[in-house]
Structure formats: C-alpha cells, structure tokens
Amino acid sequence: MLLRKTALVLALATAALLASTATANAAPAPATAAPTTPFAAAAANPVIVVGGLSGVAVAYEPIAARLRADGYRAFIYQLPGLGLGDIPTSARAFASYVNQVRASTGAASVDVVAHSEGGLVSRYYLKRLGGTATIGRYVSLGTPQYGTYVANIVAFLGLGSCAGVVACQQMSIGSAFLADLNDGDDTPGAVRYTTIRTVQDELVRPTGNAAVNDGATNVLIQAYCPLRVVGHLGLVLDGTAYTIVRGALVDGPVRPNCLAL
C-alpha cells in the first residue's frame, strides 16, 4: 500500500513535466525576428507557451522552437511556484506577463498555447480578469478543463487533500474553483478557442474533461490518427499535436499530420 501511495504522489508531482534548473518569468525578450513563413504571416500575434504543474520553462523549449521555426515570436511562461499554488493568483501574475510581452513587441494581442494547468490559468485570465481584450487565440493541450479523477484519487487514498497542493485541489472534479470557472459561457469574447486532447493522457481522466463547450474546436488526436500514441507530457513534444496547434494559430481547418515527427 505504501508503495502504491508513493507511486501516485510521484506521478502527480511530475504532472507536467521535466525537472530542470531553469528560472521563472524574467521580463520577456523577443525570441525571433518578424514572422516570415506562410503560417506566421497569417497570424502575426506573438505566442506565449504557458507551462503546467511543475513544468519548468526548459521543458517547453521544443514546442517554442517549432513556433520560432515557423516564424513566430515565441515566449515561455513558467507558472509561479511551478504552479503548485492558487490558480487565480497565478492567473493574475500571467496577466502582468501578457502586458510585458505586448509592451516588448508592440503587439495589441497575443496568442496562447497552454499545457495542462496552464490552460486553466489562461482561461481564468480570459474569463475573470478581462483577458479577452488581449488574447486572440487560445489553444490548450491536455488541460483538465472540467477536472481530473487523478487529483481526486490522491485524497481518496488517504494522502491528504491532494497532498497539500492547492492547484491539485482546484483541479479535482467538483472543486469550487472549477464550478466558478465553468459557470456560464466556456468561451467568452471574440477569442478563438481550441482544445487538444489524447486518449492516452494518464493525468487527465476522463480525457473528455479536456474539452470545453460553447463553440470551441475540441480535437481528439486519435479521432484523426487512431494509431498515434501521445501521453500527457508528449502533447508538447509530439509532431502531430503541433500540426494541430499550427493550424489553430492560423484559424485553419483541423488537418493533423499523423506522420509528423
């Protein structure tokens, strides 16, 4: 029993991602020159990649590098305290970061590609902090929009209320935070909302909880690519997932490349 508990705690602690010594949230610097490829030319907003629970900035360099290769000005936002604390508090810090990026680039709006908890932080900013005025496109990767049983299981097994991790408590199915966030319109404003999920997501259960209502484009990778195996962490590394992200950033149709590396 002790081994089983320990394994679950470790799984939750690594929920979004690789360990590293990267530092958090310094003032942004432009990542590349102006967009030059057809993809970025159609959507010149800077793109902020928002990390997830325990997700250090360096873990998101692969997807940021893909964006830069497509000509985007890409930035990485590491959640304060690695996302262990209160999600609305993280969202207020994110609001300040969005303004820093806008000021440094001269852009009126930015687009967001958010992984796991980062999608909840970004949605709270959009819905409760006026973010619809500054975000053009919202793309989430494996975000527990309606909660996850993984968080509930930790409490059920007697490991405390999500082992004392506030964000875990808030991502539990039925939490007060999620009840507030999902009250009313899931997709406020003129923002274009896209969610991307995978049936192999080991941390968002049920995987349908990674989708939102009210006009979003909700993409299940295996609905297009049945043989594609992508886990929770893999969503920020997988080539097929990136082709969906790239399409969403240019308001294109959902046409995943199932063989993309």
C-alpha positions in Angstrom: 0.0 0.0 0.0 2.8 2.4 0.9 4.5 1.7 -2.5 1.2 2.4 -4.3 0.8 5.7 -2.5 4.3 6.7 -3.2 3.9 6.0 -6.9 0.8 8.1 -7.1 2.4 11.0 -5.4 5.4 10.8 -7.7 3.1 10.7 -10.7 1.3 13.8 -9.6 4.5 15.6 -8.7 5.8 15.1 -12.3 2.4 16.0 -13.8 3.6 18.3 -16.3 7.0 17.8 -16.6 10.7 17.5 -16.7 12.9 18.8 -13.9 15.4 21.4 -14.6 17.1 24.5 -13.1 15.5 27.0 -15.5 14.4 30.2 -13.8 10.9 31.5 -13.9 9.3 34.5 -15.6 12.0 37.0 -16.3 10.9 40.0 -18.3 10.4 38.8 -21.9 12.8 39.4 -24.7 11.8 39.0 -28.4 12.5 35.4 -29.5 12.9 35.9 -33.2 12.5 38.5 -36.0 9.2 39.2 -37.5 7.3 36.2 -39.0 8.4 35.2 -42.4 6.7 31.9 -43.2 3.1 31.5 -44.6 1.9 30.1 -41.2 3.1 33.0 -39.1 2.4 35.6 -41.8 -1.3 34.8 -41.4 -1.2 35.1 -37.6 1.5 37.6 -36.5 0.5 37.7 -32.9 3.3 36.8 -30.5 2.7 33.4 -29.0 3.0 32.6 -25.2 3.6 29.0 -24.3 2.1 28.6 -20.8 3.6 25.7 -18.7 1.7 23.3 -16.5 2.0 22.0 -13.0 5.7 21.5 -12.1 6.6 22.4 -15.7 9.9 24.3 -15.8 10.4 26.6 -18.8 13.0 24.5 -20.5 10.5 21.6 -20.9 8.6 23.8 -23.3 11.6 24.8 -25.5 10.8 22.0 -28.1 7.4 23.5 -28.9 8.7 27.0 -28.7 11.4 26.1 -31.1 8.8 24.7 -33.6 6.9 28.0 -33.3 10.1 30.0 -33.9 10.9 27.9 -36.9 7.5 28.8 -38.3 8.4 32.5 -37.8 6.5 33.3 -34.6 7.8 35.4 -31.8 7.5 32.7 -29.1 7.7 33.2 -25.3 7.6 30.7 -22.5 5.7 31.4 -19.3 6.6 29.3 -16.3 3.9 29.3 -13.7 4.8 31.0 -10.4 6.0 28.4 -7.8 5.8 25.8 -10.6 2.0 26.0 -10.5 1.6 24.5 -7.0 -0.3 27.4 -5.6 -3.7 29.1 -6.1 -4.7 29.2 -9.8 -6.4 32.6 -9.7 -3.2 34.0 -8.2 -1.2 32.5 -11.0 -3.6 34.0 -13.5 -3.1 37.5 -12.1 0.7 37.1 -12.5 0.1 35.8 -16.0 -1.9 38.9 -16.8 1.1 41.0 -15.9 3.3 38.8 -18.2 0.9 39.2 -21.1 1.3 43.0 -20.7 5.1 42.7 -20.7 5.0 40.7 -23.9 2.7 43.2 -25.5 4.9 46.1 -24.4 8.1 44.5 -25.6 6.7 43.5 -29.0 4.3 46.4 -29.7 1.5 43.8 -30.3 -2.1 44.6 -29.4 -2.9 40.9 -28.9 -1.1 37.7 -28.2 -2.0 34.1 -28.8 -1.7 31.4 -26.0 -0.7 27.8 -26.3 -1.2 26.3 -22.8 -0.3 22.9 -21.4 -2.2 21.2 -18.6 -2.8 23.5 -15.6 -1.5 26.4 -17.8 -4.8 26.1 -19.7 -6.8 26.8 -16.6 -4.6 29.7 -15.6 -5.1 31.2 -19.1 -8.9 30.5 -19.1 -9.3 32.2 -15.7 -7.4 35.2 -17.1 -9.8 35.3 -20.1 -13.0 34.8 -18.2 -12.4 36.6 -14.9 -9.6 39.1 -15.5 -10.5 40.8 -18.8 -8.1 38.8 -20.9 -10.4 38.6 -23.9 -9.3 42.1 -24.8 -5.6 41.0 -25.2 -5.8 37.3 -26.4 -6.6 36.4 -30.0 -6.4 32.6 -29.9 -6.4 30.1 -27.0 -5.0 26.6 -27.6 -4.9 24.1 -24.7 -3.0 20.9 -24.6 -4.3 18.3 -22.1 -5.9 20.8 -19.8 -8.3 19.3 -17.2 -11.0 21.9 -18.1 -13.6 20.0 -16.0 -11.2 18.4 -13.6 -9.5 15.1 -13.3 -10.0 12.0 -11.2 -6.3 11.7 -10.7 -6.5 14.6 -8.3 -9.5 13.1 -6.5 -7.8 9.7 -6.2 -5.0 11.2 -4.1 -7.4 12.3 -1.5 -9.4 9.1 -1.7 -6.3 7.0 -0.9 -5.7 8.9 2.3 -2.8 11.0 1.1 -4.5 14.2 2.3 -6.2 16.9 0.3 -4.1 16.5 -2.8 -1.1 16.2 -0.5 -1.5 19.8 0.4 -1.1 21.1 -3.2 -3.6 23.9 -3.7 -3.6 23.7 -7.5 -4.3 19.9 -7.3 -7.3 20.6 -5.0 -8.6 23.1 -7.5 -8.2 20.6 -10.4 -10.2 17.9 -8.7 -13.6 17.2 -10.2 -16.3 19.1 -8.4 -13.9 21.7 -6.9 -15.2 25.2 -6.1 -12.6 26.7 -8.4 -13.9 24.6 -11.4 -17.5 25.3 -10.6 -16.8 29.0 -10.8 -14.6 28.8 -13.9 -17.2 26.7 -15.8 -20.2 28.7 -14.7 -21.8 30.2 -17.8 -20.0 30.6 -21.1 -16.9 28.5 -21.5 -15.6 30.6 -24.4 -16.2 34.3 -23.7 -15.2 37.1 -26.1 -14.1 37.0 -29.7 -11.2 34.7 -28.8 -10.9 31.5 -31.0 -10.7 28.5 -28.6 -9.1 25.2 -29.5 -8.6 22.3 -27.1 -6.3 19.3 -27.9 -6.5 16.0 -26.0 -5.3 12.4 -26.3 -6.8 9.1 -25.2 -3.5 8.1 -23.6 -3.4 11.1 -21.3 -2.5 9.4 -18.0 -3.2 12.6 -15.9 -6.5 13.9 -17.3 -9.2 11.4 -16.6 -11.7 11.2 -18.1 -10.0 12.6 -21.2 -13.3 14.2 -22.3 -12.8 16.6 -19.5 -10.1 18.3 -21.5 -12.7 19.8 -23.8 -14.8 22.9 -23.4 -18.3 23.9 -24.6 -19.9 26.8 -26.3 -18.2 26.9 -29.7 -14.7 25.7 -29.1 -12.9 23.5 -31.6 -12.2 20.3 -29.5 -9.7 18.0 -31.1 -9.1 14.4 -30.0 -5.9 13.3 -31.7 -6.9 9.7 -32.1 -10.2 10.7 -33.9 -7.9 11.6 -36.8 -4.9 9.4 -36.1 -6.1 6.3 -34.4 -2.6 4.7 -34.1 -0.9 7.8 -32.7 0.3 7.3 -29.1 0.6 10.6 -27.2 0.8 10.9 -23.4 0.2 13.9 -21.2 3.8 15.2 -21.4 4.1 14.2 -25.0 1.5 16.7 -26.1 4.2 19.4 -26.0 6.7 17.2 -27.9 4.5 15.4 -30.5 4.7 16.4 -34.1 1.1 15.5 -34.8 -0.1 17.6 -31.9 2.0 20.5 -33.2 0.4 20.4 -36.6 -3.0 20.9 -34.9 -1.6 23.8 -32.9 -0.1 25.4 -36.0 -3.5 25.1 -37.8 -5.3 26.7 -34.9 -2.9 29.6 -34.9 -3.9 30.5 -38.5 -7.6 29.7 -38.0 -7.3 26.8 -40.3 -9.3 23.5 -40.5 -8.3 20.6 -38.3 -6.0 18.6 -40.5 -3.4 16.8 -38.4 -0.4 15.2 -40.0 -0.5 11.7 -38.5 3.1 11.0 -39.6 4.7 14.2 -38.3 7.8 13.9 -36.2 
